[in-house]
Amino acid sequence: MIRNEAEYQLATTRLEEERGRLTEHRDRLKSTGLSDDEIKRVIDPIESFHLQLKEEVESYERLKRGEWTRPDVNFTAHCPRNLAA
């Protein structure tokens, strides 16, 4: 979770660097003759981390703009009856 502007700046820099590394890594794997399925198995975990960081950056950017949305959770469904009333 990004908590301040300094962490946001680091995260956006990291995101750009990782995007380039991910493309280079995919190209290197392709040049070794691996099949698309084999490349996908190698890239998926790396891409998952990249997407998580991207989501954190986007979430922080929404918060900076004042766009806060409530989680899509039915709170009363998880409360004891006497608290939900």
C-alpha positions, 0 to 999 in steps of 0.5 A: 500500500502506498502511504505518501507521495514519496512512496508513490514516486518510487512506485511509479518509477518502479512500475515503468522500469518493471514494464520495460524489464517484463517486455525484455524478459518476454522477448529473451524467452521467445528467442530461446525457442520456448513455446507460448505456454512455457513463456506464460508459465514463466511470465505470469508470476512476474506479471502478477506482481507488476499488476499488483503494483499498478493497482496500488498506484492507480488506487493512490491516484484515485485517493489523491483525486478524492475519488474514494468508493466504498468497498462492495461489501454488504456490511450487515450480512456479516454483523450480528443481528443486534448490530445490524438493526 
